[in-house]
Amino acid sequence: MRAVVIFTFWLYQAFAVANAQNAAGVFGPEVVPGSKAAEVRVAFAPSSNGRPDRIASRFHYQQTVTDNIRLRGVIQGADTDTSDFDFDLVQFEAQWQFREDDIHGWDSAIRFDVQIAEGRAETLALNWTSDFPLTEKWSVRGHAQGAVQVGSGRTDGLFLQTRYSVSYKTDPGYKLQVQVFNFWGTTSDFQDIDDQVHSIGPAISGPIGDKWSFEASTLLGLTGATSDIDLRLFLTRHF
C-alpha cells in the first residue's frame, strides 16, 4: 500500500497537466455525517490523432460540516513552457443532500462550485446529482452541471455537461460500473457533435482495507475532439 501511495503522489507532482484530461468523477449525492477524506486522481491519455501524451491530476480534501452538507477544496496543477509543474487552479465546493434513500426512495443533492484559475476567467457552477436504486445490487446515477464564467476573458453563455453511470454491487463490496461523460459546450456557441467531448467506459471501485478506497476506470472517446482512451486512477484516504 505504501508503494501505491508514493507512486501516485510522484505522478501528481511530476506529471500534472490541468485541463488536458478528464479527472472528473460521476460523483454521488450521499453525504455521510462526520466523514473526512483526502483523494489523489491521475488520468493518462496516450498520444492519438496528432495529440501528444497527456496526464492530468488533482488533489482534494473534503469534510462534512452537518448531517447533510459537505465542503471540499480542490488543487490542480499544470505543466507550462517554463516549468514542469505550476499552480493552475483551486476549486471550492459545497454539497447539500436534500433527499435520502431511506425516506424518499432515492438520494439527491446539489453542489455549488467556485473555481479560481490562473490566467483564465473564474467559473461558477451548479450541479445536480442523484442515485436511483433499481434492485438490491443495481443502481443508476445521473449528474448535470450548468456553469458560467465571470471576470475578464470570460466566454459568454451557459456551459453544460452531463454524466451518468450504471453500477452493480458485488458481494465482496466492490462496484462495477459503466460511466458516460458528455461535455456539450456553451449555449452561446454550440459546436457540432464531433467537436464536443463525449466518452464512455468501464470502472471498478471498492475498499482497500479499513481506511482506503480506489476507483480505476477507462474512458473511450466517442468523438474526434475526445481522446481515444483515458486511463484513470483515484485513490482515497478516509479519516
C-alpha positions in Angstrom: 0.0 0.0 0.0 2.8 2.5 0.8 4.3 1.9 -2.6 1.0 2.7 -4.3 0.6 5.9 -2.3 4.2 7.0 -3.0 3.8 6.2 -6.7 0.6 8.1 -7.0 1.9 11.2 -5.3 5.0 11.0 -7.5 2.8 11.1 -10.6 0.9 14.0 -9.2 4.0 16.1 -8.5 5.9 15.2 -11.7 3.3 15.0 -14.5 0.3 17.1 -13.7 -1.4 18.7 -16.7 -4.6 20.5 -15.9 -7.4 20.9 -18.4 -5.8 18.2 -20.6 -7.6 15.0 -19.5 -10.8 14.1 -17.7 -10.0 13.7 -14.0 -13.7 14.2 -13.0 -15.9 11.5 -11.5 -19.6 10.7 -11.6 -20.0 11.8 -8.0 -22.9 10.8 -5.9 -25.3 12.7 -3.7 -24.7 10.9 -0.4 -23.3 13.0 2.5 -22.1 10.8 5.4 -22.2 12.6 8.7 -18.8 13.0 10.4 -16.8 11.9 7.4 -13.4 13.2 6.2 -11.3 12.2 3.2 -8.4 13.1 1.0 -8.0 12.0 -2.6 -5.5 12.0 -5.4 -6.6 11.5 -9.0 -4.5 10.7 -12.1 -5.7 10.5 -15.7 -3.4 9.5 -18.6 -4.2 9.5 -22.3 -1.6 8.1 -24.8 -0.9 10.1 -27.9 -3.6 9.9 -30.6 -4.9 11.9 -33.6 -1.7 14.0 -33.6 -2.1 14.9 -29.9 0.8 14.1 -27.5 0.7 12.0 -24.4 -1.2 13.9 -21.7 -1.6 13.4 -18.0 -4.0 15.3 -15.6 -4.0 15.1 -11.9 -5.7 16.7 -8.9 -5.8 16.6 -5.1 -8.8 17.3 -2.9 -9.8 17.2 0.8 -13.4 17.0 1.9 -15.3 17.1 5.2 -18.9 17.1 6.3 -19.9 20.0 8.5 -23.5 19.0 9.2 -25.6 15.8 8.7 -26.3 16.8 5.1 -23.7 19.4 4.0 -20.1 18.6 2.8 -17.3 21.0 1.9 -14.4 20.2 -0.5 -11.3 22.0 -1.6 -9.5 21.1 -4.9 -6.0 21.9 -6.0 -4.8 21.3 -9.6 -1.5 21.9 -11.3 -0.1 22.1 -14.9 3.0 21.8 -17.0 3.9 25.1 -18.7 6.6 26.2 -21.2 8.8 27.3 -18.3 8.1 24.8 -15.6 7.4 21.1 -15.1 4.7 22.0 -12.5 2.8 25.2 -11.9 -0.3 26.0 -9.9 -3.3 26.1 -12.3 -6.5 26.4 -10.2 -8.2 25.9 -7.0 -11.9 25.0 -6.6 -14.2 25.2 -3.6 -17.3 23.0 -3.4 -20.4 22.9 -1.1 -22.8 19.9 -1.4 -26.2 19.7 0.2 -28.1 16.4 0.2 -31.8 17.1 0.3 -33.3 13.6 -0.4 -32.4 10.3 1.3 -33.0 6.8 0.1 -34.3 5.6 3.5 -37.0 8.3 3.4 -37.7 9.2 -0.2 -36.6 6.0 -2.0 -33.6 7.7 -3.8 -30.8 10.1 -2.9 -30.4 13.5 -4.4 -28.1 16.5 -3.8 -27.0 19.8 -5.3 -23.4 21.2 -5.3 -22.2 24.7 -5.8 -18.6 25.2 -7.2 -16.4 28.2 -7.4 -13.2 27.8 -9.5 -10.4 30.3 -9.5 -8.0 29.7 -12.4 -4.5 31.0 -13.2 -4.8 33.4 -16.2 -8.4 32.5 -17.0 -11.9 33.6 -16.1 -13.4 32.3 -12.8 -16.2 29.8 -13.1 -19.4 29.4 -11.0 -21.2 26.0 -11.4 -24.4 24.4 -10.1 -24.5 20.6 -10.1 -27.4 18.2 -9.5 -26.7 14.5 -8.8 -29.0 11.6 -7.9 -28.8 7.9 -7.2 -31.7 5.7 -8.2 -31.7 2.1 -6.9 -33.1 -0.4 -9.3 -32.6 -3.6 -7.3 -30.5 -4.6 -4.3 -27.4 -4.7 -6.5 -28.2 -2.5 -9.5 -28.4 1.3 -9.5 -28.3 4.3 -11.9 -26.6 7.6 -11.2 -27.3 10.9 -13.0 -25.4 14.2 -12.8 -26.0 17.5 -14.7 -24.0 20.7 -14.5 -24.5 24.3 -15.6 -21.6 26.7 -15.3 -20.9 30.4 -16.2 -17.6 32.3 -16.4 -17.1 35.6 -14.7 -14.4 38.2 -14.8 -12.1 39.3 -17.6 -11.6 37.0 -20.5 -14.9 35.2 -19.8 -16.8 33.2 -22.5 -20.5 34.1 -22.7 -23.2 31.5 -22.3 -24.0 28.6 -20.1 -21.6 25.7 -20.2 -23.4 22.3 -20.0 -22.2 18.8 -19.1 -23.9 15.6 -18.1 -22.5 12.4 -16.5 -24.2 9.0 -16.0 -23.3 5.6 -14.6 -24.9 2.2 -14.2 -23.4 0.2 -11.4 -23.6 -3.3 -10.0 -22.5 -4.2 -6.4 -20.6 -7.4 -5.9 -20.6 -9.5 -2.8 -17.1 -8.5 -1.5 -18.1 -4.9 -1.5 -16.9 -3.7 -4.9 -18.8 -1.8 -7.5 -18.7 -2.4 -11.3 -19.8 0.5 -13.4 -20.3 1.8 -17.0 -19.7 5.6 -17.0 -20.7 8.2 -19.6 -19.3 11.7 -19.8 -20.8 14.5 -22.0 -19.3 18.0 -22.3 -21.7 19.8 -24.5 -20.0 23.2 -24.7 -21.7 26.6 -24.3 -25.1 27.8 -25.2 -23.6 30.9 -26.9 -21.9 28.7 -29.5 -22.9 25.1 -29.7 -20.4 23.1 -31.8 -21.0 20.1 -34.0 -21.2 16.8 -32.1 -17.8 15.7 -33.4 -16.2 18.8 -31.9 -17.8 18.1 -28.5 -16.2 15.8 -25.9 -18.1 12.6 -25.2 -16.7 9.3 -23.7 -17.9 6.0 -22.2 -16.1 3.2 -20.4 -15.9 0.7 -17.5 -14.9 1.3 -13.9 -14.3 -0.7 -10.8 -14.2 0.7 -7.3 -14.1 -0.5 -3.7 -12.3 -0.6 -0.4 -8.6 -1.3 0.3 -8.6 -2.2 4.0 -10.4 0.0 6.6 -9.1 3.4 5.6 -8.5 3.4 1.9 -10.6 3.0 -1.3 -10.0 3.2 -5.0 -11.6 3.7 -8.4 -9.9 2.5 -11.6 -11.6 3.3 -14.9 -11.0 3.6 -18.7 -12.9 6.0 -20.9 -13.1 5.5 -24.7 -13.6 8.6 -26.9 -16.8 8.8 -29.0 -16.0 11.9 -31.0 -13.0 13.4 -32.8 -12.4 16.0 -30.1 -12.2 13.4 -27.4 -9.0 11.4 -26.5 -9.2 7.9 -27.9 -8.6 6.4 -24.4 -8.2 7.7 -20.9 -6.7 5.6 -18.1 -7.8 6.9 -14.7 -6.9 6.1 -11.0 -8.5 7.7 -8.0 -7.0 6.8 -4.6 -8.9 8.0 -1.4 -7.8 8.0 2.3 -10.7 8.1 4.8 -10.2 9.6 8.2 
